Amino acid sequence: MEHIDLSHRAESARLSAVRRYAVLDTPPDGAFDRIAKLASRLLGTPIAIISIVDEDRIWFKSHAGLEGVNEIARDPGLCASAILQEGPWILRDASVEPVALANPLVAGEFGLRFYAGVPLRTHDGHGLGTLCVIDKEPRDITPEQTAILQDLATVVMDELELRRDAIEMHEALRREVREKEILAGEVEHRVMNSLQLVSSVARRKAAQHEGQTAAELNDIAARIGAIAQANRHIQQSLPSLAQDGDLALFLNVLSRELFPLCPQGGLIEMECASIQLARERLVPIGHLVTELVLNSVKNGAKRIDLSGEMVDKHFKLEIDDDGPGLKVGFDPRESKGLGMVILQAMAQKLDAQVTWGRSPRGGARFTIELPINPEAAREAAREEHLH
């Protein structure tokens, strides 16, 4: 019988492989339980065990016919010996095998006599544990039964490989999300810095002019500076890329931070239903609200009301102000102003419908309706068009 390398380096590598498969101390698993029961039934033994050999213990991932035992000490352990073999390790009568006499399962009250174990070997040659069958009576095992045990051990390893692949995929996705979060944060930081730079340049240019030109440049500087600040607060209140965020909380934070940035001062009242949305949806909503609030303030509004509610499967957001109202014939789609261009871009990104008119207090009202599930909404629209 050929044995595996027993060196400290080899054992360290083997234990690293055990950790890599992340199976120790995991909950019961139906797939492994079925394999253990199948091994017991096909080989006609009262006990079958799927074991993982740890540093100082042998832990049972699954077992059939053995109740109340989840692990045993590694030394001396039959499974610990079995993983050192290249192939199946069979003891037809353990009571006469010198290598097994010190084992408590053999010498003790349990009275183990028959043991047949096949190493659970990784693709790079490490023995994680064994699939073994046990009996309290000496017995023989046929070549066909040994082959069955080997095939079942291969199935166990296939399950462990699938589990490892799933864990590695999850870790890879987690790393990818984290990298995207870092990249997004860097991009957002640079965008804010760029906006602040443009605002600063506009103020310096305003100082070089007088009259209407200076007023317009100062207005541009104030508006861009406000957008930069609002963008910072949008990012600070957002969840991570992998999480959904509460729209009500998000708009609350945004509304508290927006109005003090506006030169007229005033009040924003906000009432919104609590809805969980992905970050990729919250960002354009934040920019859309920012533009409409700044537009209201620019036109002289002192009070702005934001209200949001679910209507059918859509979220309806209304922004009312007490300003002078919209000009006759106003249409944001025909406006060349930066704010209205951003409004249209964000609405398109959200698949939102935007309408406008007069608010109850005589000012402007913008209504934004957006589907909570845009893909489902687009599919429903396609179906309706076909019919």
N, C-alpha and C positions, 0 to 999 in steps of 0.2 A: 504494500500500500504506500503510495507516494504522499508525502506530507507537505504542507505549505510552510513557507518561511516563518520561523518563530521569533525573529529578531524584534527588538524594541521598535525599530523604525517601521517594520511591516505592521506591527500592532497599532502604532500611532496612525498610520495611513488607513488601516481598517476602521478604527474608531472615527476618523474623519469622514469616511464613507457612511458609517452609521448615522452620524449627525447630518450628513448631506441629504439623506432620505427622510429625515424629520418624522420618523414613525414612532419613536419611543414615547410611551405614556399617552398615546392618542386614544380616543374613545373607540368602543367596539365598532367593527365594520362588517356589514352583511356579506360583502364579497369574500373576505378572509374567513368568516365563520362558515360559509358554505363550502369552501375548499377544505377546511379542517374536517367537517362532517363527511364530505365525500371521501377523503382519504381514509377515515375510520371505517366507513361502510365498504369501500372497495377492497381494502386489505383485511377486513374482518377483525380489527383490533378495537378494544373498548375505548382507547384514548388516542387522540391525534392532537398535535400542538404545532402552531406556527410561532417560533421564538425568534427574538432578536438578542444577540449577545452584546451586552454593554460592558463597560470597563470592569465592574465588580458584581454584576448580576446578570441573570438570564431572564428577560422580560417576555411574557407571553402576549403576543398580539392577538392570538385567537386560540381557542382550544375546544375540543369536543370530548365529553366524558370526563372532564376534570373540573370539579366545582370548587370555588373558594380559594383558588391559588392563582395569583397573577404574575408571580416572579419567584425565583429561587436564587440562592447565592451562586456565583459563577464557579467557584473553585471548592470542591471538584464538581464539574457538571458535564453530563454526557453531550449536551448540545455544544458546549465550549470545545469539547474534543472533536465533535463532528465537523465543525467549521474549518478545522485544520486538515481535513481530508480533501483530496481532489474530487472524489466521487462519493457514492453512498457509503455510510458507515453502519454496519449491521452487527449486533450482538444477539446471537440466537439464545444464549443462556448467560445473562450477565453475572450470575452467581459464580461462574467458573472462569470469568475473564479478569485477569489481574488488574487491567486498566480501570475496571468498574467496581472493584470490591470496596473502595473507600467512599463510593458515592452513597449519600444518605438514602436516596430512593431505592438503592439496591440492598444496602445493609440494614436499613431501618424498617419500620413497621409497614411502609408502603409495599415493599417486596417486589420491586421491578425485576423482571427477568428478561423480557424481549424488548429490544430497541432497534429501530431502523430509522436513520436520519439522512436526509439529503441536504447538503449546504445550499443556502440561498446566495448564489454567487453573482456579483455585479458584473457588468460588461468589462470592467477593468480588473477583474480577478479577486475582489475582496469578498470575504464571507460575512454577510450581515447576520445570519442566524441559520435556522434550519426549519424544514418541514419534517416532523418525525411522527412515527406511530409507536405506541407502547402497549405492552401486555404484561400481566402479572404471571403468565405462564410461559415457559420456554416454547419456542416454535421455530419453524423454518419459514423462509420467504422465497418464492419462486422468482426466476428472472423476469417473468411477465409482471409480477407485483412490484418488483423493484423499478421496472420501467414506468409503471403507473405512478409510483411515488415521485420519480424524477420529472415526469410530465407535469404533475401537479405542482411541484416545486418551481418549474418554469412558469406556470400560470401565476403563482404567488409573486415571482419576480416581475412578471409583466404588470401586475397590479401596482407593485411598488414603483416601477418605472413610470407608470402613468401618473401616480401620485407625485413623484418627484418632478415630472415635467410640468404638472399643474402648479406646483409650488414655485418652480423657477419662472414660469410664465407670469404668475402673479407678482413675483418680485421684480421681474423685468418691467411689467406695466407700472408698478409702483415707482420704480426708478425713472421711467419715462415721464410719468406725471410730475414727479418732483423736478426733473430737469426742465420740463415745460413751465412749471411754476417759476423757477429761477429765471428762465429766459423771459417769460411774460413780465416778471417784476422788473427786470433790467430794461426791457422795451418801454414799459410804462414810466419808469423813472426818467428815461431819456426823452420821452415825449413831453413829460411835465417840464423838464429842464429846457427843452426847446421852446415850449410855449412861453415860459418865463423870460427866456432870452428875447423872443420876438416882442413881448410886452415891454421889456426894458428898452429895446431899440426904438419902438414906437414912441415911448416917452422922451427919449433923447431927441428924436426928430421933431417932436412937438415943441420942445424947448427952443428949436431953431426957427420956428415959424410963429405967426400971430394970427389972430382972427379965426375964421372958419376952419382953416387948415389945421391950426393947432388944436382946436376943439375936437375935430374929427380924429386926429391922431391920438389925443388923450382918451377919447371914447374907445378907440380900437385897443389901446393899451389896457384900459380898465376891463374891457370885455375879455380879452385874451388872458389877462391875469386872473380873472374870476373863473374862466374855464379851467385854467391850470390848477387852481386851488380846488375846484370842484372835482377834477379828475383825481387829485390826490386823495380826497375823502372817499370817492367812489372805490378806489383800490383798497384803502384801509379797511373798509367795511365789508369787503367781499369775502366769500368763503374760498377755500382752496379749489383747484381745478377739479378735483375728484369729488367735491361735495356740492350739495344744493344749498341755497341760502334763502332766508325768509325775506320776501319782497317788502313786507310791511316794515320790518326792522331796517332794511336797506334804505327805503325811502325816508324813514324817520331820521336816520343819520344824515342823509343827503340834504333834507329840507332844513335841518337845524344849522348845517354848515353853509348852505348856499346864501341865505338872505343877508347875513352880516357882511358878505363880500360886496353887496350891492350898495352903490353910493347913496341911494335915497333912504336906506333903512326901511323898516316896516315889519310885516308879519306874514308868516306862512303857516296856514293851518293844514294839517295832514290827517286823513282818516282812510285807512286801507285795510282790506282783508289780509289775513296771514296766508301766504301762498309760497310753497317751496319751488324755487326755480334754479336752474343751472346757472353757473357763472357766466357762460356765454350768452345767456338771455338777460341777466341783470345789467351787464355793462352797457349794452345799447339803450336799455330803458333809462339807466342813469344819465347817459349823455342826452337822450331825448328830453327828459325832464329838465335837465340843466339848461338846455337851449331855450325851452319854452318859458322857464322862470326868468332867465336873463332878458329874454325878449319883452316879457311883461314889464319888468323893472325899467328897461330902456325907454318904454313908452309911457312911463309915469305911474305905474301901478304901485299902490301902497300896501295892498293886501292881496294875497294869492291863496286860493283854496285848492288842495289836491285831494281827490277822493278816488278810491279804487275798490272795485267789487267784482265778483264773479257773476257773469250773465251767461247762462247756458254753459258752454265749454270755452267761453272766451273771458279774458280779463279786460274790464273796461276801466280806463283811467281818464278822469276829467280834471282839467286845469282851468280854473276860473280866476279872473282878476277884476279889480275895480278901476282899471285904467280907462282911457278914452274910447276903447273898443277898436274894432278893425275897420279899415277904410272900406267904402263901398266898392264891391267888385274884387276884394282881396282874394288872392289865390296863392298859397305858399308854393305851389308847383311852378308858378310863373315868376316867383321872386328870385332875384339874383343875390340876395343877402346871404352871408355865411351861415347865419342861424337857421334859415329855412332850408338851405342846401343840406346841412347836417341833419335837420329834422327828417327830410325825405330819405336820406341814406339810412338812418337808423330805423325808420318805419319799414323800409324795404327789407332790411336785415331781419326784422322781427316778424315779417309777413303781416304787418299791422295795417289797419284801415284808420286814416286820420280824417276827421271832419272838424269844421270850425264854424263859429257863429258868435252870437251875443250872449253874454252871461246874464243871470238874473239881476246882477247889480249894474248892468249897463256896460261892462267892460267886455273883454274877449273871452271866449271859451274854446278850448281845444279838447276834442275827445279822441282818445286812442283806444282801439279795440284790437287785441292781439290774441291769437289762439295759444292756449297753454301747451298743446301738442301740435306744433306746426306741420309735422310730417303727416299726422292723421288728418288734419284739416285739408292739406293739399290733396290727399288721396280721396277724401270725401268730395272735394270740388271736382276732381277728375271724373269720379263715378257719376256725379250729378250731370256733368256736361255730356257724358256718353249716353245717358238716358234721356 
